[in-house]
Amino acid sequence: TAGMEDCTVIITGNTGASRGGGIGTNGDVIIGTADPDLELGDITVKKDWQAIDGVDMSDIYQNIFTVAFDLYCQVEGSGDDAWVLMDTKTSSVETGFNSWSDVVFTDLLMKDEKGAEYEYEVRERADDRYEQVNVEQSADGLTWTFTNKPVYSLKVAKTVVDSYQVAENEKFTFHITLSDTTDVTAVDKDGKTVALTFVNGTATVELGHDEWIVLSGLKHDTTYTVTEETDPDYIPTITLETWVNSSTYQKETVNSVEDQALSVGLNTVTFINTTREPVGSLAISKTVTGDGAADAQWHFTVELFTDEAMPQQVPGKPAYSFPYTVTNENGTQAAAGNAAVTEAGKLAFGEDAAETIALTSGQTVTITGIPAGVFFRINEQEAN
């Protein structure tokens, strides 16, 4: 069995004083007192804002509300890689949304156990709703003042949901219209500068899947309109994301983005294109030569299949219904309707769901919207 000497843990070299501590065992724990000669200090962080002419700043503060500051420490002169994160505190807007609270980091050691002086650095956490205008530090390093200004930016993003693998490397055209283009700059997803040319307030850009452009330097009262050139091969959806309060970056689906007012921070417009099922068309024409009856009707059946008869619908989607049009030799329309798919994979035409389509000499029936990759079999009942 283990003796008492085998179960003894001795902790030595603890020099944390005001920050740090020891670990006790299952025996007695004796905690001493801090060295009365330790030199401690406090660092105060003040928050200030650069006002925008004609803007009630209290409205902006409600969409920011808090700003976070990190306190870093190192033995003086140790180098950029020696900084250690010590603490994080936040400055909050005061009641009435007109001023901001001071942040105070307390009981900070000024020297280590060998007498080497500590130096401290306060860093403000970045946010897309503001940028630093100025940072002031008192001579003794114990008071920091950060001055920020609210910023407004616009991100236009593209997403493609390509269920049929038909949109690889495809680009889509966007038109971005701003009510004020003064001092506007832009970068792409890689942070590279994009040169925008505005004509009557509108710039045109091309974006592919998972690409975007961010416009910065926008004034607070700028309005924006973003449109995408339509493509019939895709089903479009638009989402808009903005800050609605200090902690909520809200996404909503919208029908369009037109004359939209900017919110403080990043305004994100995402255009989502979902590929439609690739389709083709089938045309059947009838021509009678010789002494045949030009006005006689000739009846055709159309069967669709892949490895087996084409189903009437795909699970989770509406039943198949293919538009068809019958045209005369001179191009005029003789009939039109929709063709459904029967259990046997044949097309049933019109309201009567007839499994044949009748044509006279010179007529053509064109059936559209048939999924790509589907095979077809056509039979003429009166053949021979």
DOVONU-75652 format. One record per residue: y, x, z of N, C-alpha, C in turn; residue in one letter. Coordinates in steps of 0.05 Angstrom, whole numbers, plus 5000, padded with zeros to 4 digits. Layout:
BEGIN
YXZYXZYXZa/...
This chain:
BEGIN
497650175000500050005000502550175000t/504750054989507250204988508550225015a/509650455022511050485046514050415043g/515450415065518250335064519850515045m/519050775045520550965028520150904998e/518050764991517550694963519150454954d/520250304973521650054966524650074971c/525650314972528450364977529950414951t/532150274947533850324923536550404933v/537550624924540150724932542050724908i/544250574910546250564888548450754894i/549050934875551151134880553051134856t/555351244861557251294839558751054829g/558750834844560350594836563250654840n/564750654819567650714821569350494809t/568150254805569550034792571849934809g/571849954835573949864853574549574847a/576949514835577749244832576249094810s/575049244792573449114770570649254770r/568549104775565849224776564649164803g/562249264808560949204834558149334834g/556749294857554049394860552049184859g/549449264860547249074859545649104884i/545148884898543648894923540648864919g/539048954939536148924938535448694957t/532748684964531948474982532448555011n/533748775015534548855042537448795047g/538548925067541348875074543148995052d/545448865047547448955028549949005044v/550949245043553449315057555549355036i/557649195037559849205018562249325031i/563349535020565649665032568249535023g/570449665028573049575020574249754998t/576049644983577349794962578950024973a/579250234958580850464966583750374968d/585050394991587750304994589750464978p/588850704969590750874954590550824924d/588750634915588550574887591250474876l/591950564853594450474840593650254820e/594650004826594049774809596549674796l/596249544774598649424760597849174745g/599849034737599548784721600848824694d/599748684674600948684647601648394640i/604148344633605048084626605448064595t/604447844584604647794555606347544551v/608447574535610247354530609847264501k/610147004496609746884470612346764460k/613146844436615646734424615046654395d/616646484384616246384357618846404341w/618546464315620846464297621046184286q/623346064291623845784283624045764252a/623445524242623845464214626145264212i/628045324195630345144193629444864185d/630444664199629944394193627244284202g/625744444218623144364227623144334257v/622044114267621644084295619144244303d/619644474316617444654322615344524341m/616144334357614244204375612044064359s/612643964335610543844319608544054310d/609444294304607644504296606044604319i/607244624343605744724366603344544373y/603644284367601344104373598944164356q/599344304334597044384317596244674321n/597444804341596645074348595845074378i/597645014395597244954424596445194440f/594545364431593845604446593645844428t/594346074439594046334425592646524444v/590546664434588946834450589847124448a/589747264471590347554472588047704485f/587347934473585348104483586648354496d/585648434519586648674532584548904529l/585449124518583749354514584749584531y/582749754539583449974557581950234549c/583150464554581850714550583250924568q/581951144573583251374585585251474565v/587651524574589851594557589151824538e/589651774512589151974492586352004483g/584651814489581751844482581251794452s/583051664438582651614409582051324403g/582351254378582050974370579250854375d/577251024375574450914378573750874408d/575550954426574950934455575850674468a/577350514453578350264466576050084474w/576249974498574249794509575549524516v/574349304506575449034512575048984542l/577248924556577048874585577148574592m/578848424578579248154586580547994563d/580347734564581647564544583047324559t/585447274552586947044563588446904541k/589246654546590646494526593346404537t/595246404518597946284524597946004512s/598945814528598845534520601645424518s/602045234500604645104498605044934523v/607444944534608044804558608544504553e/608644344574609244064572611844024558t/611843834539614243794522614143944496g/612244134493611844284468614344434460f/615744544479618144704473618044994482n/616145064498615945344507612945414512s/612445674516609745774519609445924545w/607045894557606546024583606146324579s/606946474600606346764600603346804607d/602347024597599647114604599847364622v/598347364644598547594662595747694667v/595247954660592748094667593348244693f/591848174714592548274741590548484750t/591348634771589648834785588349034766d/590049154750589049354731589349634742l/587149784740587250064750589150224732l/590850384744592650554729591550834724m/589550924741588351184739585351154745k/583751344734580951344741580451514765d/577951544773577351684798578051974798e/578552084774579352364772582352394768k/583752174769586652184767587752164739g/585952134719586852104691588051824688a/590251814674591551554671590151384649e/590051114655589150924636591450824619y/590950764594592850624577591650364568e/593450164564592549904557593949814532y/592549654516593649544492592949244490e/594949084483594448794480594448724451v/592348574443592048504415591948194413r/593448084395593447794391591347734370e/589747524376587647444357588847314332r/587847384309588847274284588146984281a/589746834266589246554261590646484235d/589446304219590746234193593246064196d/593945984221596245814225598845974231r/598646234236601046384242600546674235y/602846824233602647114229604747244247e/604247494253606047644271608547724256q/610847684269613347774259614248024273v/613648044299614548274314612848294340n/612448544349611148604375612848804389v/613748734413615348914430613848984455e/614149234463612849334487614949474504q/614849404530616849524548616149824552s/618149974562617850264564615450334582a/614950184603612750244621610050124611d/610149984589607649874577606549634591g/608049524610607049304626607949024617l/609749014597610648754586610448774555t/609048574544608748554515609948284506w/611348284484612448044473611648014444t/610247804437609347754410610947524398f/612047574375613547364360612047304335t/611447044331609946954308611646754292n/610746694268611846474253609546314241k/609846044240607745884228607545944198p/605145934187604745984158603245754146v/603545724120602345514104600945634080y/598445564075597045674053595145454041s/594345504016592645314002590345453990l/587945353995585445463984584245263966k/583645343941582245173922579545303917v/577445153923574745263922572945093904a/570845223893568945093875566145123885k/564644903886561844903893560344743872t/558044853863556344713844553644663856v/552844413856550044343865548444313839v/546944523833545544543807542544493811d/541844233813539044163817537244223793s/538544253770536944283745537344553732y/538544743747538945023737540145033709q/542344883705543644883679546444983680v/547445063704550345123707550745423713a/548845593708549145873715551446003700e/553246133715555546283704557646103691n/557445843695559345663682561945663698e/564245653684566845653696568145373692k/569845313712571145053712574145093714f/575744923700578644963697580144783717t/581944913731583544763751586544793745f/588044593751590944593749592144553777h/593744743786594944733813597944703809i/599044493820601844433817603244443845t/605344593847606844623872609744523868l/610844393888613644313886615544543889s/614644763900616245013903614345253900d/614845413880613145643875614345903883t/616645893896618146143904616446313923t/616146563916614746763933611846703939d/610646543922607746473925606046703914v/604146793930602146993921599346873923t/597447013910594746903910592747133910a/590447083923588147273922585647113917v/583547253907580947123903579147173926d/576547093923574647103946574147393955k/574747593937574347873944576948003955d/579047833958581547943968583248073947g/582448053922583948173900586247993891k/588448113884590747963876590247813850t/591047563850590847393826593747343816v/594247413791596947373780597047083769a/598646913781598846633773601446603756l/601246463735603546393718604046093721t/606346033733607045753737608945663714f/608145443701609845323680610545043690v/613044993695613944743706612444673732n/611944883748610644853774607644843773g/606444883750603544853748602245123738t/600245203752598645443744595745353738a/594445493719591745433712589945663719t/587645603732585745803740582945703733v/581045893730578245833726576645933749e/574745763759573045843781570245763775l/568345933784565545873783564445793810g/561845753811560545673836561145883858h/561945783881562445943905564746143901d/566546063884569046223881571346063891e/573546203898575946063907578346243903w/580646113907583246253906584846143929i/586346333942588046253965590946323958v/592646123959595546153954596946173981l/598546383984599946424009602946434004s/604546434026607346444024608646174018g/607145954021608245694015610245604036l/612245474028614245364047613145114060k/614145054084613044834100613244564086h/615344524069615744264057614644254028d/613044444020611844443994609744223992t/609644083970607443893965605744013942t/603243933941601444053921599643833909y/598943883884597043723869594943903856t/592443843859590344003847588543813831v/588043883806586243733789584243913775t/581943803769579943953754579443813727e/579243963706578643833680575843723681e/575543473673573043323677570943433658t/568443423667566143503651563943293654d/563243163633561342933635558543013644p/557943273645555343363654555043373685d/557343313699557243343728558343093742y/557443053766558542843784560442973803i/563042903803564943053819565342923847p/565843103866566643013893568843213903t/570843103917572943273927573143243958i/573343473972573843464001576443614007t/577743524028580243644038579943704067l/580543964074580344054102583144144112e/583944044135586544124147586344124177t/588144264190588344244219589643984227w/588343824244589443574253590343594282v/589443804296590443864323589744154328n/590044234353589644524360586844624355s/584844454357582044544356580344414334s/581544234319579944084299580844144271t/579144274256579544314227577944104213y/579243894205577943644196577443644166q/574943554159574243524131573943234124k/575143154102574842874092574442874062e/572942674053572542644024574742474013t/575942563991578242423979577742373950v/579142173939578842113911580442303893n/582742393904584442573888586142733908s/587442943898589343103913591943103897v/593742933904596242903889598642873907e/600643043903603143043919602443053949d/600543223956599543243983601543424000q/602243324024603943484041602243694055a/603443934058602044154072601844104102l/599644184113599344204143599644494150s/600444554174600644834182597944974181v/597845214172595345364169594145334141g/591545364140590145364114589345074106l/590244994083589444734071587344794050n/584944684053582744754035581844514019t/582044543992581144333974578644443960v/576344303963573844393951572944183930t/572444273906571444103885568444163883f/566743953887563843983887562843833862i/561543983845560343863821557343863824n/556143623821553243593822552243543794t/550443713785549443683757548043423753t/548743293731547243053723544643143711r/542742963711540143023699540543073669e/539643293658540043353629538543133613p/539943033593538842813577539142873547v/537642723531537942733502537842453491g/537842433465537842173452535642173430s/534841933423532741893403533741693383l/533541763357534441583336532141523317a/531741263311529641173294530941023270i/530441103246531640973223529440853205s/530140643191528240513173529540503145k/527940593126528740583098526540453081t/527140263065525240133047526040193018v/524140303003524640362975522840202957t/523440212931521740062912522339762913g/520239602911520439312910520239182937d/520339342959520039222986522239032992g/521738843010523738643018525838783035a/528338803025530438943039531238793065a/530838533066531638383090529338353110d/527038453104524738423122525138583147a/524038493170524238643195521738803199q/522239043209520039223215520239293245w/517939283259517939293288516739563298h/518139673317517339943327516939933357f/514940073366514540113395515140413401t/516340443425517040723434515740773460v/514140983461512741053486513741323495e/514441343521515441593533513341703552l/513041963553511042083571511642373575f/510542483596510442773602507542853602t/506442913625503542953627502042693627d/503442483635502442213635504642023628e/504141763629506241573622508641613640a/511041583628513541623643513741403664m/514441473689514741273710517141093705p/517040863717519340673714521840773728q/521440943749523741053763522841293779q/524641463786524141693804524741603832v/523041663852523541573879526341643888p/527641453901530341503911532541463891g/531841393866533841353845533441083832k/535440973819535140713806533040723783p/531940493776530040483755531340573729a/529840703712530940803686531840563669y/534140603657535240403638536840563617s/535840563593537040733572538640553552f/541240613549542740463529541740513501p/541840303485541140333457543140183440y/543440273415545140143396543740133369t/543839903356542839873328545139863309v/545240043289547440053270546340003242t/548139883226547439843197547940093181n/547140083156547440313139550340383135e/552140193137555040243134556440323159n/554840353181555940443207556740223225g/556739973217557439753235555139703255t/555839593277553939543299552539273295q/549939283296548339033293547438923319a/546939093339545939013365546239233385a/546139163411546339363432545239253458a/544339423475543139333501542039573516g/540239503535539039713551535939683549n/534639903550531739913548530540013575a/528839853587527539933612524840063605a/523540173625520940303621518840123634v/516740053619514539893630512640063646t/510739943659508740093675507140273657e/506840193631505240353613506940573600a/509540593607511240803596512540723570g/512240473561513540383537516340273543k/518140283523520840173527520839883521l/522239733539522539443536525539393530a/526039283506528839273497530139003503f/532639013511534338783514533538603538g/534938373539534538193561531738063560e/530638043536527937933534525738133541d/526538383545524538593552522338613531a/523138583505521138603484520238893481a/517638933478516539203475516739313447e/518139173430518639273403521639243397t/522639413379525339383369525139333339i/526539133328526339053300528639183284a/527939293261529939413244529539313215l/531639293201531439233172532139493157t/531739493132532239733116535139823119s/535440083124538140193127539140193155g/537740063174538640063202537440293217q/538940373239538140583257538540493286t/536540533303536940493331537140763345v/539140793362539541043377539340983406t/537541123419537041083448538041333462i/539741293482541041523495540141543525t/540741773537540241813565537341873573g/535741943554532942013560532742293572i/531442323595531342583608530242803590p/531443033591530543263575527643333583a/526043413564523243483569521243263567g/522243013562520442783559519542763530v/516942723526515842693499515942393491f/515842343465515842073456513742023434f/512941783432511041693411512041433399r/512341423372513441193359511341073340i/510940813342509140673324510540453310n/510040433283511040203268508840003264e/509239763273507039563273506239493244q/508139483226507539393199506839633180e/506339863191505740093174503340043157a/503540123132501340103113500739803107n/
